[in-house]
Every structure is written in structure tokens, then in C-alpha cells.
Amino acid sequence: MGMPEPQLQMPRSCISCHHYRHEGYDQDKHCPFSRSSASAPKPTRTPYGRCGLHGAEVFATEICNSHEPEPFVHLVDVTNRPEPRTAIQERLL
């Protein structure tokens, strides 16, 4: 018996999707990240990138119905953002 294939644990959001390409970090009033310590300021920047499927800029923490996870990633359900970086029209087909 061989060693089990290690799995990367990531949120079920754009950052773990095959269509997502990272571009940078931007100010975000809904930044979901917690402080590194009690005395540290609350983070205000969230990673963002481009969704190749929808052709739109998205925050890495967004969730859509077209999510296609990268192979060998164990997905963890997360709560969606109150609003997207850019409005996206989901495909109905």
C-alpha cells in the first residue's frame, strides 16, 4: 500500500476554481479575513482575479454555480459574499 495522495483544503469559492486566474489584491469592505492578533487592524484587502468562464473580475471569495474545482482539492463550504466584485450573469444552460 502506498501513501494516500495529499489533498489541499480550500474554500468552495473562486479561488479554488479552474477558471480563476489571480491578478492581485484590492480594497474590500466585505473582507472575510480575521485579524492576525487582537491588537492588529482588521484586514481590508481581498485577493481578486479574472474568471475565464464569465470574463469578469471576481474576488477570490465569491461563489458561483459554475464552480469547477481544481483536481485533488478538498472543498470546504463557505458563506457567499453579500455582493460580488462585478455583477455576473450566470448561464442557464
Backbone hydrogen bonds, N-H to C=O, Kabsch-Sander energy under -0.5 kcal/mol:
donor,donor_aa,acceptor,acceptor_aa,energy
8,L,72,F,-1.7
10,M,8,L,-0.6
10,M,74,H,-2.1
12,R,76,V,-2.5
13,S,11,P,-2.2
14,C,62,E,-2.7
15,I,60,A,-2.2
16,S,13,S,-2.0
17,C,14,C,-2.2
18,H,68,E,-3.6
20,Y,17,C,-1.1
21,R,50,R,-1.7
23,E,48,Y,-2.6
24,G,48,Y,-1.9
26,D,46,T,-2.0
28,D,44,T,-2.8
31,C,28,D,-1.5
40,A,37,S,-1.1
46,T,26,D,-2.3
48,Y,24,G,-2.6
49,G,58,V,-2.7
50,R,21,R,-2.4
51,C,56,A,-3.0
52,G,19,H,-2.5
52,G,50,R,-0.7
55,G,51,C,-1.9
56,A,51,C,-0.8
58,V,49,G,-2.7
60,A,47,P,-2.7
62,E,59,F,-1.8
67,H,64,C,-1.0
70,E,16,S,-1.7
73,V,70,E,-1.0
74,H,8,L,-3.0
74,H,72,F,-0.5
75,L,73,V,-0.7
76,V,10,M,-2.1
90,E,88,I,-0.8
